[in-house]
Amino acid sequence: MTATIELAPAPHDAGGKLTPPRTRHHLTTLVGVTVALGAVLAVLLAVFILPSLKSGPRDLPVGLAGSSQEADRFAEALSASAPGAYRVEELADQKALVEAVRERDVVGGFVVGSDGVHGVVASAGGAAIAQSVSATAQRIGTAMGVPVTTADVVALPTTDPSGIGIGGLAFPLVFGGIVPVVAFRTAFARSNTWKLAGLLTFSVVGGLVVAAVLRFGFGSIESAFLPVAGAMALGIAAMAFPLTGLQEAFGGKGFTIGAMSMMFLGNPFAGIATTAAWLPSGLGAFGQVLPPGATGTLVRSVAYFGGTGGLTAGLTLGAWVVVGLAVHAIGTRRTRKASPAALEPAAA
């Protein structure tokens, strides 16, 4: 009895020539990786661009002061002119409105009376928001046929009237949180103590450097040098310590996932340039949970409002630091337990 073995025909290309299996595998890999990278690129474009496209006034808290009849008339015109843009809170008078703006209870407001419409804004709380409130006051006042004036009660410095300095903190913050983790891990590969000391030292120095550039380079802040430096130092630490903790506990993959999350989620959803209130509500709230967004809020609060409105952001950043140190401690303990086991001879 004779066994016969049939060989499968070798693959041919369209011209009848043999097509090596390895070439087909490479072509499949090339197509697959290209498609995957294209999908990632589309997602990144959406992540970075959609927040800006969808940003704008939505349910912004504004104050309204004036006589009952005039205030009601203005509120009706405001709802018709900008539906859904503002949430109106009635206040006693202009003094109460100005106080509410400075305490960050409202982002701005309107005083209506026989002499016209008076807008109250705080450009330091967000230039885009201030412009929106001012434009709304002008539009409604013109429609009502009354004079319109506007007062900026918490203004940005004249040397940086657009707030570009504070608005540009996102990238330096992410850089300051990611790169030192790699640098100090390389420099102190065998000493966790010195590595953590390096990150703490850089956080303080980085905060001072940023505050110095904002104060003396750009004129973006006129005072509160040390509070701004402290806020930036806390923000850098709130990024660096969780990342070094993830690296210690989960290796390079943990660090990579953490760093990418900070860069591709924390950065675009931070709202540092416009404040979180200008972003879509869900995205703005999410961004404030991550260190970049919380740092932007804290820096703006201490720089222009004497710290008002920055407590939650400060507590958020402190929590990130504590969690980062805890994860680092867990990772260090796991590594120490694993090292003696790796040195034990295998059982026969």
C-alpha positions as a Markdown table, in Angstrom:
| # | Residue | x | y | z |
|---|---|---|---|---|
| 1 | Met | 0.0 | 0.0 | 0.0 |
| 2 | Thr | 1.6 | 3.2 | -1.1 |
| 3 | Ala | 0.9 | 6.5 | 0.5 |
| 4 | Thr | 0.8 | 9.6 | -1.6 |
| 5 | Ile | 1.4 | 13.1 | -0.4 |
| 6 | Glu | -0.2 | 16.0 | -2.3 |
| 7 | Leu | 1.5 | 19.3 | -2.1 |
| 8 | Ala | -0.6 | 22.4 | -2.1 |
| 9 | Pro | 0.1 | 24.5 | -5.1 |
| 10 | Ala | 2.5 | 27.4 | -4.5 |
| 11 | Pro | 0.8 | 30.8 | -4.5 |
| 12 | His | 1.1 | 32.8 | -7.8 |
| 13 | Asp | 0.7 | 36.4 | -8.5 |
| 14 | Ala | -1.4 | 37.8 | -11.3 |
| 15 | Gly | 1.4 | 37.2 | -13.8 |
| 16 | Gly | 1.7 | 33.6 | -12.9 |
| 17 | Lys | 4.9 | 34.1 | -11.0 |
| 18 | Leu | 5.5 | 32.6 | -7.5 |
| 19 | Thr | 4.5 | 34.9 | -4.6 |
| 20 | Pro | 6.6 | 34.2 | -1.5 |
| 21 | Pro | 4.5 | 33.8 | 1.6 |
| 22 | Arg | 6.8 | 36.2 | 3.5 |
| 23 | Thr | 6.0 | 39.0 | 1.0 |
| 24 | Arg | 2.3 | 38.4 | 1.4 |
| 25 | His | 2.7 | 38.6 | 5.2 |
| 26 | His | 4.6 | 41.9 | 4.9 |
| 27 | Leu | 2.0 | 43.4 | 2.6 |
| 28 | Thr | -0.8 | 42.4 | 5.0 |
| 29 | Thr | 1.2 | 43.9 | 7.9 |
| 30 | Leu | 1.9 | 47.1 | 6.0 |
| 31 | Val | -1.8 | 47.6 | 5.1 |
| 32 | Gly | -2.9 | 46.8 | 8.7 |
| 33 | Val | -0.5 | 49.1 | 10.4 |
| 34 | Thr | -1.2 | 51.9 | 7.9 |
| 35 | Val | -5.0 | 51.6 | 8.5 |
| 36 | Ala | -4.5 | 51.5 | 12.3 |
| 37 | Leu | -2.2 | 54.6 | 12.3 |
| 38 | Gly | -4.7 | 56.5 | 10.0 |
| 39 | Ala | -7.5 | 55.7 | 12.5 |
| 40 | Val | -5.3 | 56.9 | 15.4 |
| 41 | Leu | -4.6 | 60.1 | 13.5 |
| 42 | Ala | -8.3 | 60.7 | 12.9 |
| 43 | Val | -9.0 | 60.2 | 16.6 |
| 44 | Leu | -6.2 | 62.6 | 17.6 |
| 45 | Leu | -7.6 | 65.3 | 15.3 |
| 46 | Ala | -11.0 | 64.8 | 16.8 |
| 47 | Val | -9.6 | 65.0 | 20.4 |
| 48 | Phe | -7.6 | 68.2 | 19.8 |
| 49 | Ile | -10.0 | 70.0 | 17.4 |
| 50 | Leu | -13.5 | 69.1 | 18.6 |
| 51 | Pro | -13.2 | 70.8 | 22.0 |
| 52 | Ser | -12.4 | 74.1 | 20.2 |
| 53 | Leu | -15.1 | 73.6 | 17.6 |
| 54 | Lys | -17.7 | 72.8 | 20.2 |
| 55 | Ser | -16.6 | 75.5 | 22.7 |
| 56 | Gly | -18.7 | 78.6 | 23.4 |
| 57 | Pro | -21.1 | 80.1 | 26.0 |
| 58 | Arg | -23.3 | 77.4 | 27.4 |
| 59 | Asp | -25.1 | 77.9 | 30.7 |
| 60 | Leu | -22.6 | 80.4 | 31.9 |
| 61 | Pro | -23.6 | 81.9 | 35.3 |
| 62 | Val | -24.1 | 85.7 | 34.9 |
| 63 | Gly | -25.5 | 88.2 | 37.3 |
| 64 | Leu | -28.3 | 90.7 | 36.5 |
| 65 | Ala | -29.1 | 93.8 | 38.5 |
| 66 | Gly | -31.7 | 96.4 | 38.0 |
| 67 | Ser | -35.3 | 97.2 | 38.7 |
| 68 | Ser | -37.8 | 94.4 | 38.4 |
| 69 | Gln | -39.4 | 95.6 | 35.2 |
| 70 | Glu | -36.1 | 96.5 | 33.5 |
| 71 | Ala | -34.4 | 93.2 | 34.6 |
| 72 | Asp | -37.3 | 91.1 | 33.3 |
| 73 | Arg | -37.3 | 92.9 | 30.0 |
| 74 | Phe | -33.5 | 92.3 | 29.7 |
| 75 | Ala | -33.7 | 88.7 | 30.7 |
| 76 | Glu | -36.3 | 88.0 | 28.0 |
| 77 | Ala | -34.1 | 89.7 | 25.4 |
| 78 | Leu | -31.1 | 87.7 | 26.7 |
| 79 | Ser | -33.0 | 84.4 | 26.3 |
| 80 | Ala | -34.1 | 85.3 | 22.8 |
| 81 | Ser | -30.7 | 86.6 | 21.7 |
| 82 | Ala | -28.6 | 83.8 | 23.2 |
| 83 | Pro | -30.7 | 80.8 | 24.1 |
| 84 | Gly | -28.9 | 78.4 | 26.4 |
| 85 | Ala | -25.8 | 80.5 | 26.6 |
| 86 | Tyr | -26.3 | 82.0 | 30.1 |
| 87 | Arg | -27.8 | 81.1 | 33.5 |
| 88 | Val | -29.1 | 84.3 | 35.0 |
| 89 | Glu | -28.8 | 85.1 | 38.8 |
| 90 | Glu | -30.6 | 88.2 | 40.0 |
| 91 | Leu | -28.5 | 90.4 | 42.3 |
| 92 | Ala | -29.4 | 93.5 | 44.3 |
| 93 | Asp | -27.3 | 96.1 | 42.6 |
| 94 | Gln | -24.1 | 96.8 | 40.7 |
| 95 | Lys | -21.9 | 96.6 | 43.8 |
| 96 | Ala | -23.3 | 93.1 | 44.5 |
| 97 | Leu | -22.6 | 92.1 | 40.9 |
| 98 | Val | -19.0 | 93.3 | 41.0 |
| 99 | Glu | -18.4 | 91.4 | 44.2 |
| 100 | Ala | -19.9 | 88.2 | 42.8 |
| 101 | Val | -17.6 | 88.5 | 39.7 |
| 102 | Arg | -14.5 | 89.0 | 41.9 |
| 103 | Glu | -15.6 | 86.0 | 44.1 |
| 104 | Arg | -16.1 | 84.0 | 40.9 |
| 105 | Asp | -19.7 | 83.2 | 41.7 |
| 106 | Val | -20.6 | 84.5 | 38.3 |
| 107 | Val | -18.4 | 85.0 | 35.2 |
| 108 | Gly | -19.8 | 88.5 | 34.5 |
| 109 | Gly | -23.1 | 90.2 | 34.3 |
| 110 | Phe | -25.4 | 93.1 | 33.4 |
| 111 | Val | -26.7 | 96.2 | 35.1 |
| 112 | Val | -29.8 | 97.6 | 33.5 |
| 113 | Gly | -31.4 | 101.0 | 34.3 |
| 114 | Ser | -32.8 | 104.1 | 32.9 |
| 115 | Asp | -29.4 | 105.2 | 31.7 |
| 116 | Gly | -28.8 | 102.1 | 29.6 |
| 117 | Val | -27.0 | 98.7 | 29.9 |
| 118 | His | -23.8 | 98.3 | 31.8 |
| 119 | Gly | -21.8 | 95.1 | 31.3 |
| 120 | Val | -19.5 | 93.8 | 34.0 |
| 121 | Val | -16.7 | 91.4 | 32.9 |
| 122 | Ala | -13.5 | 89.8 | 34.2 |
| 123 | Ser | -11.0 | 89.3 | 31.4 |
| 124 | Ala | -8.6 | 87.6 | 33.8 |
| 125 | Gly | -11.2 | 84.9 | 34.3 |
| 126 | Gly | -11.2 | 84.1 | 30.6 |
| 127 | Ala | -10.8 | 86.5 | 27.7 |
| 128 | Ala | -13.3 | 84.6 | 25.5 |
| 129 | Ile | -16.0 | 84.7 | 28.2 |
| 130 | Ala | -15.4 | 88.4 | 28.8 |
| 131 | Gln | -15.7 | 89.1 | 25.1 |
| 132 | Ser | -18.9 | 87.1 | 24.9 |
| 133 | Val | -20.5 | 88.9 | 27.8 |
| 134 | Ser | -19.5 | 92.3 | 26.4 |
| 135 | Ala | -20.8 | 91.5 | 22.9 |
| 136 | Thr | -24.1 | 90.3 | 24.3 |
| 137 | Ala | -24.5 | 93.5 | 26.3 |
| 138 | Gln | -23.8 | 95.6 | 23.2 |
| 139 | Arg | -26.1 | 93.6 | 21.0 |
| 140 | Ile | -29.1 | 93.7 | 23.4 |
| 141 | Gly | -28.5 | 97.3 | 24.4 |
| 142 | Thr | -28.5 | 98.3 | 20.7 |
| 143 | Ala | -31.6 | 96.3 | 20.1 |
| 144 | Met | -33.3 | 98.1 | 23.0 |
| 145 | Gly | -32.1 | 101.5 | 21.8 |
| 146 | Val | -30.2 | 102.4 | 25.0 |
| 147 | Pro | -26.5 | 103.3 | 25.6 |
| 148 | Val | -24.1 | 100.4 | 26.5 |
| 149 | Thr | -20.9 | 100.6 | 28.6 |
| 150 | Thr | -18.7 | 97.8 | 29.9 |
| 151 | Ala | -16.3 | 97.6 | 32.9 |
| 152 | Asp | -13.5 | 95.0 | 33.3 |
| 153 | Val | -13.4 | 94.6 | 37.1 |
| 154 | Val | -10.6 | 91.9 | 37.1 |
| 155 | Ala | -8.5 | 92.8 | 34.1 |
| 156 | Leu | -5.5 | 91.1 | 32.5 |
| 157 | Pro | -2.2 | 93.0 | 32.7 |
| 158 | Thr | -1.8 | 95.6 | 30.0 |
| 159 | Thr | 1.4 | 93.8 | 28.9 |
| 160 | Asp | -0.6 | 90.7 | 28.1 |
| 161 | Pro | -4.1 | 91.8 | 27.4 |
| 162 | Ser | -5.1 | 88.6 | 25.7 |
| 163 | Gly | -3.9 | 86.3 | 28.4 |
| 164 | Ile | -1.5 | 84.4 | 26.1 |
| 165 | Gly | 1.0 | 83.7 | 28.8 |
| 166 | Ile | -1.3 | 81.8 | 31.0 |
| 167 | Gly | -3.0 | 80.2 | 28.0 |
| 168 | Gly | 0.2 | 78.8 | 26.8 |
| 169 | Leu | 1.0 | 76.7 | 29.9 |
| 170 | Ala | -0.4 | 73.4 | 28.6 |
| 171 | Phe | 2.7 | 72.2 | 26.7 |
| 172 | Pro | 5.3 | 73.3 | 29.2 |
| 173 | Leu | 3.3 | 71.7 | 31.9 |
| 174 | Val | 3.1 | 68.4 | 30.1 |
| 175 | Phe | 6.8 | 68.5 | 29.2 |
| 176 | Gly | 7.7 | 69.4 | 32.8 |
| 177 | Gly | 5.7 | 66.4 | 34.1 |
| 178 | Ile | 6.9 | 63.7 | 31.6 |
| 179 | Val | 10.5 | 64.4 | 30.6 |
| 180 | Pro | 12.0 | 64.7 | 34.2 |
| 181 | Val | 10.6 | 61.2 | 35.0 |
| 182 | Val | 12.7 | 59.7 | 32.2 |
| 183 | Ala | 15.7 | 61.9 | 33.0 |
| 184 | Phe | 15.9 | 61.1 | 36.7 |
| 185 | Arg | 15.2 | 57.4 | 36.2 |
| 186 | Thr | 18.2 | 57.3 | 33.9 |
| 187 | Ala | 20.4 | 59.4 | 36.2 |
| 188 | Phe | 19.4 | 57.5 | 39.4 |
| 189 | Ala | 18.6 | 54.0 | 38.1 |
| 190 | Arg | 19.6 | 52.3 | 41.4 |
| 191 | Ser | 18.2 | 54.9 | 43.9 |
| 192 | Asn | 14.5 | 55.6 | 44.3 |
| 193 | Thr | 15.3 | 58.1 | 47.0 |
| 194 | Trp | 17.4 | 60.3 | 44.7 |
| 195 | Lys | 15.0 | 59.8 | 41.8 |
| 196 | Leu | 12.1 | 61.1 | 43.9 |
| 197 | Ala | 14.2 | 63.9 | 45.3 |
| 198 | Gly | 15.1 | 64.9 | 41.8 |
| 199 | Leu | 11.5 | 65.1 | 40.7 |
| 200 | Leu | 10.6 | 67.1 | 43.8 |
| 201 | Thr | 13.5 | 69.5 | 43.2 |
| 202 | Phe | 12.6 | 69.9 | 39.6 |
| 203 | Ser | 9.0 | 70.6 | 40.4 |
| 204 | Val | 10.0 | 73.5 | 42.6 |
| 205 | Val | 12.6 | 74.8 | 40.2 |
| 206 | Gly | 10.2 | 74.4 | 37.3 |
| 207 | Gly | 7.5 | 76.3 | 39.1 |
| 208 | Leu | 9.9 | 79.2 | 39.8 |
| 209 | Val | 11.1 | 79.2 | 36.2 |
| 210 | Val | 7.6 | 79.4 | 34.8 |
| 211 | Ala | 6.6 | 82.1 | 37.2 |
| 212 | Ala | 9.7 | 84.1 | 36.3 |
| 213 | Val | 9.0 | 83.9 | 32.6 |
| 214 | Leu | 5.4 | 84.9 | 33.1 |
| 215 | Arg | 6.3 | 87.8 | 35.4 |
| 216 | Phe | 9.5 | 89.2 | 33.9 |
| 217 | Gly | 9.5 | 87.8 | 30.3 |
| 218 | Phe | 5.9 | 88.1 | 29.2 |
| 219 | Gly | 4.4 | 90.4 | 31.8 |
| 220 | Ser | 1.4 | 88.0 | 32.1 |
| 221 | Ile | 1.3 | 88.4 | 35.9 |
| 222 | Glu | 2.0 | 91.6 | 37.8 |
| 223 | Ser | 2.1 | 90.1 | 41.3 |
| 224 | Ala | 1.6 | 86.8 | 43.1 |
| 225 | Phe | 4.9 | 85.5 | 41.9 |
| 226 | Leu | 5.3 | 82.9 | 44.6 |
| 227 | Pro | 1.7 | 81.7 | 44.6 |
| 228 | Val | 2.0 | 81.1 | 40.8 |
| 229 | Ala | 5.3 | 79.4 | 41.3 |
| 230 | Gly | 3.8 | 77.2 | 43.9 |
| 231 | Ala | 0.8 | 76.3 | 41.8 |
| 232 | Met | 3.0 | 75.4 | 38.9 |
| 233 | Ala | 5.3 | 73.3 | 41.1 |
| 234 | Leu | 2.2 | 71.4 | 42.4 |
| 235 | Gly | 1.0 | 70.9 | 38.9 |
| 236 | Ile | 4.3 | 69.5 | 37.7 |
| 237 | Ala | 4.5 | 67.2 | 40.7 |
| 238 | Ala | 1.0 | 66.0 | 40.1 |
| 239 | Met | 2.0 | 64.8 | 36.7 |
| 240 | Ala | 5.5 | 63.5 | 37.5 |
| 241 | Phe | 4.8 | 61.4 | 40.6 |
| 242 | Pro | 1.9 | 59.4 | 39.2 |
| 243 | Leu | 4.0 | 58.8 | 36.0 |
| 244 | Thr | 7.1 | 57.6 | 38.0 |
| 245 | Gly | 4.7 | 55.5 | 40.1 |
| 246 | Leu | 3.2 | 53.8 | 37.1 |
| 247 | Gln | 6.7 | 53.2 | 35.7 |
| 248 | Glu | 7.8 | 51.6 | 39.0 |
| 249 | Ala | 4.7 | 49.5 | 39.3 |
| 250 | Phe | 4.1 | 48.4 | 35.7 |
| 251 | Gly | 7.3 | 49.2 | 33.8 |
| 252 | Gly | 7.6 | 51.0 | 30.5 |
| 253 | Lys | 4.0 | 50.2 | 29.5 |
| 254 | Gly | 2.6 | 51.9 | 32.6 |
| 255 | Phe | 4.6 | 55.0 | 32.0 |
| 256 | Thr | 3.7 | 55.1 | 28.3 |
| 257 | Ile | -0.1 | 54.8 | 29.0 |
| 258 | Gly | 0.1 | 57.4 | 31.7 |
| 259 | Ala | 2.1 | 59.8 | 29.6 |
| 260 | Met | -0.1 | 59.4 | 26.5 |
| 261 | Ser | -3.2 | 60.0 | 28.7 |
| 262 | Met | -1.8 | 63.3 | 30.0 |
| 263 | Met | -0.7 | 64.4 | 26.6 |
| 264 | Phe | -3.7 | 63.3 | 24.5 |
| 265 | Leu | -6.5 | 63.7 | 27.0 |
| 266 | Gly | -5.3 | 66.0 | 29.7 |
| 267 | Asn | -3.9 | 68.6 | 27.3 |
| 268 | Pro | -6.8 | 69.2 | 24.9 |
| 269 | Phe | -9.4 | 69.0 | 27.6 |
| 270 | Ala | -7.6 | 71.3 | 30.1 |
| 271 | Gly | -9.2 | 74.5 | 28.9 |
| 272 | Ile | -6.2 | 76.5 | 30.2 |
| 273 | Ala | -6.4 | 79.2 | 27.5 |
| 274 | Thr | -10.2 | 79.6 | 27.7 |
| 275 | Thr | -11.1 | 78.1 | 31.1 |
| 276 | Ala | -13.1 | 74.9 | 31.5 |
| 277 | Ala | -16.4 | 76.9 | 31.5 |
| 278 | Trp | -15.9 | 77.6 | 27.8 |
| 279 | Leu | -15.6 | 74.0 | 26.9 |
| 280 | Pro | -18.5 | 71.6 | 26.4 |
| 281 | Ser | -19.7 | 70.8 | 30.0 |
| 282 | Gly | -18.7 | 67.1 | 30.0 |
| 283 | Leu | -15.3 | 67.7 | 28.5 |
| 284 | Gly | -14.6 | 70.7 | 30.7 |
| 285 | Ala | -15.5 | 68.7 | 33.9 |
| 286 | Phe | -13.4 | 65.8 | 32.8 |
| 287 | Gly | -10.4 | 68.0 | 32.0 |
| 288 | Gln | -10.5 | 69.4 | 35.5 |
| 289 | Val | -10.0 | 66.0 | 37.0 |
| 290 | Leu | -6.6 | 65.6 | 35.3 |
| 291 | Pro | -3.5 | 67.6 | 36.3 |
| 292 | Pro | -3.2 | 69.9 | 33.3 |
| 293 | Gly | -6.7 | 71.3 | 33.7 |
| 294 | Ala | -6.5 | 71.6 | 37.5 |
| 295 | Thr | -3.2 | 73.3 | 37.2 |
| 296 | Gly | -4.5 | 75.9 | 34.8 |
| 297 | Thr | -7.4 | 76.6 | 37.1 |
| 298 | Leu | -5.2 | 77.0 | 40.1 |
| 299 | Val | -2.7 | 79.2 | 38.4 |
| 300 | Arg | -5.4 | 81.5 | 37.1 |
| 301 | Ser | -7.0 | 81.7 | 40.5 |
| 302 | Val | -3.8 | 82.6 | 42.4 |
| 303 | Ala | -2.5 | 84.9 | 39.7 |
| 304 | Tyr | -5.6 | 87.1 | 39.3 |
| 305 | Phe | -8.2 | 86.3 | 42.0 |
| 306 | Gly | -6.2 | 85.9 | 45.2 |
| 307 | Gly | -6.7 | 82.2 | 45.2 |
| 308 | Thr | -10.5 | 82.4 | 45.0 |
| 309 | Gly | -12.0 | 79.4 | 43.1 |
| 310 | Gly | -8.8 | 77.4 | 43.3 |
| 311 | Leu | -9.4 | 75.2 | 46.3 |
| 312 | Thr | -10.9 | 72.2 | 44.4 |
| 313 | Ala | -8.1 | 72.4 | 41.8 |
| 314 | Gly | -5.4 | 72.5 | 44.6 |
| 315 | Leu | -7.0 | 69.5 | 46.3 |
| 316 | Thr | -7.2 | 67.6 | 43.0 |
| 317 | Leu | -3.5 | 68.1 | 42.4 |
| 318 | Gly | -2.5 | 67.2 | 45.9 |
| 319 | Ala | -4.5 | 63.9 | 45.5 |
| 320 | Trp | -2.6 | 63.1 | 42.3 |
| 321 | Val | 0.7 | 63.6 | 44.1 |
| 322 | Val | -0.4 | 61.3 | 47.0 |
| 323 | Val | -1.7 | 58.6 | 44.6 |
| 324 | Gly | 1.5 | 58.8 | 42.6 |
| 325 | Leu | 3.7 | 58.2 | 45.7 |
| 326 | Ala | 1.4 | 55.4 | 46.9 |
| 327 | Val | 1.7 | 53.6 | 43.5 |
| 328 | His | 5.4 | 54.1 | 43.5 |
| 329 | Ala | 5.7 | 52.6 | 47.0 |
| 330 | Ile | 3.6 | 49.6 | 45.9 |
| 331 | Gly | 5.8 | 49.1 | 42.8 |
| 332 | Thr | 9.0 | 49.4 | 44.8 |
| 333 | Arg | 7.8 | 46.8 | 47.3 |
| 334 | Arg | 6.8 | 44.4 | 44.6 |
| 335 | Thr | 10.2 | 44.8 | 42.9 |
| 336 | Arg | 12.0 | 44.1 | 46.1 |
| 337 | Lys | 10.0 | 40.9 | 46.8 |
| 338 | Ala | 10.5 | 39.7 | 43.2 |
| 339 | Ser | 14.3 | 40.2 | 43.3 |
| 340 | Pro | 15.2 | 37.6 | 45.9 |
| 341 | Ala | 12.8 | 35.1 | 44.3 |
| 342 | Ala | 14.6 | 35.6 | 40.9 |
| 343 | Leu | 17.9 | 34.8 | 42.5 |
| 344 | Glu | 16.7 | 31.5 | 44.1 |
| 345 | Pro | 17.8 | 28.4 | 42.3 |
| 346 | Ala | 15.0 | 26.6 | 40.4 |
| 347 | Ala | 13.7 | 23.4 | 42.1 |
| 348 | Ala | 15.1 | 20.2 | 40.6 |
